[in-house]
């Protein structure tokens, strides 16, 4: 008597899920590495580019939180590199309002994720829904990217008396979407700081804003899959730190005007896709 033994079906879905996970880690970590290099020269920081990349793979609130973790630990590393060169007076005038309004922006971000879609539409045989937080983040990203494309915004600079306003605006948008670099640079660039003090002050302010918004996001961490993505966050953070180290070495040698333009164009394309509900 011959007994037929049925072989178990190959675990294709499990293998596919593993491949997708590896692809997420590769794309996000590679992005973190190269963008971290740019943070020493560009008008916007790591969060501006990394946030929409995370949004391709994760819900908006979790994507912003994950980006915040990578951004925070990258800033901690940068503090050891350039933090001691920050300006105390500017830190107080700019940093205190930034932290206070980061609380407001972070709180609003968590509230917006519970809202219903703004609108829905059909295209290419599919239905797309546009949520308030995605639409808002999309508009914010477009505005920040435009600052590197439109000559008027490239020349937009502010004096010391406007530092509290700049701190409030950059802190609010930092808490809301993780994007604060462009506004922060626009205000700090006219604060009479040396190149080293400018970089150091920006890093310290950014770190405090990150700590503030992560404290607010932590109220939602336990309800998300943050722990399930600890490997991704760890690898992305290490990649960003390595990029920051290289960026610091290249600070005095590289001109990145063309790269700023290219990144801004890519960011606008991602923002349009996000605002249209495609991602």
Buried (B, 14 or more C-beta within 10 A) or exposed (E): EEEEEEEEEEEEEEEEEEEEBEEBBEBBBBBBBBBBBBBBBBBBBBBBBBBBBBBBBBBBBBBBBBBBBBBBBBBBBBBEBBBEBBBEEBBEBBBBBBBBBBBBBBBBBBEBBEEEEBEEEEEEEEEBEBBBBBBBBBBBBBBBBBBBBEEEBBEBEBEBEBBBBBBBBBBBBBBBBBBBBBBBBBBBBBBEBEEBBBBBBBBBBBBBBBBBBBEBBEEBBEEBEBEEBEEBBBBBBBBBBBBBBBBBEBBEEEEBEEBBEEBBEEBBEBBEBBBBBBB
